[in-house]
Amino acid sequence: MPENALATALRESARLLGEDSARILRPDQPGVNVSMFEPRRVAAVIRPARADQVPGIVRAFAHPDAPPLHAVSTGRNWGLGSREAADHGTVRVELDDLDRIRDLDTDHGWAVIEPGVTQLHLSSRLAGGPRMLNVTASSGHTSVLGNALDRGVGLRRQRTADLAGLEVVLPDGELLHVGWWPRRDTATAPNPHGLGPSLLHLFTQSSLGIVTAGVVRLLPRPEVQRVVRLTFGHDHLGPAVDELRRWHAQGLVHGVLKIYDTTSATSYGTDSGRGGYLAHLSLGGTATVVDALTEGVFELAEASKLFTSVARSDKEPPAEDDIVSRVVQHGYAGSVAHHEEMLRSAVGQHAARVDQDGGGWLFFLPLVPYSGEHVTAALGLLDRVHAETGIRPGATVNALDPDVIDLVVSLRFARTHEETVRAHTALDLLHELFTSAGYLPYRLDIDHARWTERLLDPAALALSRRLREVVDPHHVIAPGRYA
């Protein structure tokens, strides 16, 4: 890259940042990440202090010879690349200091937040109030907006359903709002789709701009929140999934129904000692409704003869060493009070040290049809990966609705050369086996970014790239994992 173009852009960025030298870095060595992906070479790191500095930074790099910008929120996209770009030679724009909750309306159920606002930050502000955040099972120190932009999954629903509007800096430095944005003069009902073609999701899994704020919808807090935990053996997997799907379709599930297998639960610090599977079913509403639902679930579970145990959280709370159940129970209620325990059990470190010192961690994230047949087949592919590579994947079944399973496949490994090679071989095999079976990933890691060419309709991918050329003809924004 021409040094003069980079130097000129960095000088202009430094002027915008008030000559704060700590906010512009020229890294000598690439960083590290918990997944042991090859660290990407970075030309520089820029850390804006305020959202209004971002348009000027983008304009400073709007030169054909300047390196492209790669924006990250808190950089904790663990298992998929952390803060790494898909390619070498970018300038990383770290937005974690943009951490303001700009506006909060618990009457109408929304918050305007910046990329550095974490799950812990926002959920703490909402504690005890009438609204709650749709939290994920990841660390409380992860970005709410960053996860939503990558189409992550919360314990209540997909995070894309939480997005109502975005504030975006385009590659020419123009700032605009897409979707719905609150008005100062009067209350309006959130309308994420707007009028005409919807622009909101042009900027999820996107390299068309840098998001500096977003409107996140907040869920009504149930008057009573309860979790029913059910265990069942390996030999009942298919029938149990079909039975749970019937309950889901009939409205007995309030949120994402979660099923942990033994490997996955153990990796997060829970060992039931019984093997098999542990399902979590969220119930919420008024006391009368929740009691009726609980009674109905117990009757259905007994009649099915599929479950080895059934427990309700209000009478049989999780054991102290059952980290998974405590995280899930509090997570359904919008709290991340126990999330760091599960993170430390998984990788042996707290959030700030996961990439530097945590145990090796990779994720593969496909969608699977919600049926006993397909879930059994998908988990059978994990057995094949174990047989061929020696790496035993863990799996969490997240039932998003009565038709779709989000299967979170995790690979843990020691960060030695030999174990890293085996884990990444297992990850490659997961992509091949699951794609061949029709179980396609909905999020990609940095080493599989070019899989969009295998997974997307060629004409649709071509249209996406044509749009990018129109919006960003000088390639100011790095292509990312989905371009």
VENPEDA-V547591 format. One line per field, one symbol per residue. ss: DSSP state (H for helix, E for strand, L for the rest). psi: psi as a letter, one per 40 degrees, with the letter a starting at -180 (. if undefined). burial: b if it has 9 or more other ideal C-beta (glycine too) atoms within 8 Angstrom, else e. A space follows every 10 residues. Layout:
ss = ???
psi = ???
burial = ???
This chain:
ss = LLHHHHHHHH HHHHHHLLLL HHHEELLLLL LLLLLLLLLL LEEEEELLLL HHHHHHHHHH LLLLLLLLEE EELLLLLLLL LLLLLLLLLE EEEELLLLLL EEEEELLLLE EEELLLLEHH HHHHHHLLLL EELLLLLLLL LLEHHHHHHL LLELLLLEHH HHEEEEEEEE LLLLEEEEEL LLLLLLLLLL LLLLLLLLLH HHHLLLLLEE EEEEEEELEE LLLEEEEEEE EELHHHHHHH HHHHHHHHHL LLLLLLEEEE EHHHHHHLLL LLLLLLEEEE EEEEELHHHH HHHHHHHHHH HHHHLLLLEE EELLLLLLLL LLHHHHHHHH HHLLLLLLHH HHHHHHHLLL HHHHHHHLLE EEEEEEEEEL LHHHHHHHHH HHHHHHHHHL LLLEEEEEEL LLLEEEEEEE EEELLLHHHH HHHHHHHHHH HHHHHHHLLL EEELLHHHHH HHHHHLLHHH HHHHHHHHHH HLLLLLELLL LLL
psi = ihdddddddd ddddddeffg deehighdii aiidefihhh hhdihhgidi deeddddddd eghdeiiihh hiceeffiee ebeiidiifi hhhhedegfh hdihgedefi ihiidehidd dddddeheae iiigiieaie eihdddddde fihaediidd edhdiihhhi eeehhihibh hiiddihihh gdeaiahhed eeehfifeah heiihhiiih hidhhihhhh iiideedddd ddddddddde eehgahhhhh iddddddeeh hdeeaaihih hhhiaidddd dddddddddd ddddfdhdih ihdddgiiid egdddddddd ddeeifdedd ddddddeeii deedddeiih hiihgihhig iddddddddd ddddddddee hhiihhhhhd aeehhhhhhi hiiifidddd dddddddddd ddddddeegi ieiiidefde eddddihddd dddddddddd dgdefdhida ee.
burial = beeebbebbb ebbbebbeeb eebbeebeee bebbbbbebb ebbbbbbbee bebbbbbbbb bbbeebbbbb bbbbbbbbbb bbbbbbeebb bbbbbbbbbe beeebbeebb bbbbbbbbbb bbbeebeeee bbbbbbbbbb bbbbbbbbbb bbbbbbbbbb ebbbbbbbbb bebebeebbb ebeeeeeeeb bbebeeebbb ebbbbbbbbb bbbbbbbbbe bbebbbbbbb bbeeebbbbb bbbbbebbee ebbebbbbbb bbbbbbbbbb ebeeebbbbb bbbbbeeebb eebbebbbeb beebebbeeb bbbeeeebee ebbbbbbbbb bbbbbbebbb bbbbbbbebe bebbbeebbb bbbbbbbbeb bbebbbbbbe bbebbbeebe bebbbbbbbb eeebbbbbbb bbbeeeeebb ebbbbbbebb bebbbebebb bebbbbbbbe bbeeebeeee beebbebbee bbeeebbbbb bbb
